[in-house]
Amino acid sequence: MRKNRIEEAIELAAIAHNGQLRKGTDTPYIIHPFAVGFMLMDAGCSESVVIAGILHDTVEDTELTLASIRKDFGADVADIVEGCSENKTLKWTARKTERIEALKTATTEVCIVTCADKLHNLRTVLSEFEDIGDAIWNRFHGGYEAQSWYYCSILNSLNIHRKANTIAECDNKTIEQFGHFFQQLKQIVTYLF
């Protein structure tokens, strides 16, 4: 019996992220993309969005290419992954600024995956903050100030997208999913920053 596409994505992500750890921890990195995928699945997102959530960091953090994702999972998944990927040839502020600006006109599917990604990242920060306090910010570029700028700017861009006319092109279910993740992200960003 052949694996379904989500199982194939899980297997591919596990291989691609093999040996990687979450910043400043001994936690296998793969937990993050799996959690993002499961959050998207739990919210009833399409198979393509779930797969893109599982693969969202592969192009920027592993040897996996967009061409390979396009071949194995189709243009929809590859386009979402591309929309979530940073240009790692740029310095931190430049690549973060590029992503922040791109979100304002990105597809709603890219924004949904981005919300789930950032939401999981900040939930992890929050759970570890309770254990180690402000030392958590030492793990990240620029510490608290840079992370505050980044996440507040992401939230602002997502809000601009949410209010834009382009969201009218989506079906009600997609709009509802985006709103679901956006509100959760807004709550945690407001709490932390």
Residue pairs with C-beta under 8 A, 6 or more apart in sequence:
3 11
5 47
5 51
5 73
6 37
6 41
6 47
6 50
6 51
6 54
8 72
8 73
9 37
9 50
9 51
9 54
9 55
9 73
10 34
10 37
10 54
12 55
12 58
12 64
12 72
13 30
13 33
13 34
13 54
13 55
13 58
14 30
16 58
16 62
16 63
16 64
17 28
17 29
17 30
17 33
17 57
17 58
17 61
17 62
18 30
20 28
20 29
20 30
20 61
20 62
21 27
21 28
21 29
22 28
22 29
22 31
22 32
22 124
23 139
23 140
24 138
24 139
25 128
29 57
29 61
32 57
32 120
32 121
32 124
33 53
33 54
33 55
33 56
33 57
33 58
34 54
35 120
36 53
36 54
36 56
36 113
36 116
36 117
36 120
37 50
37 51
37 53
37 54
39 53
39 116
39 119
39 120
39 181
40 49
40 50
40 53
40 112
40 113
40 116
41 50
43 116
43 177
43 180
43 181
44 173
44 177
45 53
45 112
45 177
46 109
48 73
48 74
48 76
48 77
48 80
48 109
49 80
49 109
49 112
49 113
51 73
51 77
52 76
52 77
52 80
52 81
52 84
52 109
52 113
53 113
53 116
53 117
55 64
55 69
55 73
55 77
55 81
56 80
56 81
56 84
56 85
56 113
56 117
57 84
57 85
57 117
58 64
58 69
58 81
59 65
59 66
59 69
59 81
59 82
59 85
60 85
60 86
60 88
66 78
66 81
66 82
66 85
69 77
69 78
69 81
70 77
70 78
76 109
79 107
79 110
80 107
80 109
80 110
80 113
83 102
83 106
83 107
83 109
83 110
83 113
84 110
84 113
84 114
84 117
86 95
86 96
86 98
86 99
87 95
87 98
88 95
90 98
92 141
92 142
92 146
93 146
96 150
96 153
99 154
100 150
100 153
100 154
100 156
100 157
101 157
103 110
103 111
103 114
103 154
103 157
103 158
103 160
103 161
104 157
104 160
104 161
104 164
105 161
105 164
105 166
106 114
106 161
108 161
108 166
108 167
108 169
108 170
108 174
108 175
108 178
109 174
111 158
111 161
111 162
111 178
111 182
112 174
112 177
112 178
112 181
114 154
114 158
115 158
115 178
115 181
115 182
115 184
115 185
116 181
118 151
118 154
118 185
119 181
119 184
119 185
119 188
122 151
122 185
122 188
122 189
122 192
123 188
125 136
125 192
126 188
126 191
126 192
128 136
129 136
129 192
134 144
137 143
137 144
137 147
140 146
140 147
141 147
142 149
147 193
148 192
148 193
151 189
151 192
151 193
152 189
152 193
154 189
155 185
155 186
155 189
158 182
158 185
159 182
159 186
161 167
162 178
162 179
162 182
167 175
167 178
170 178
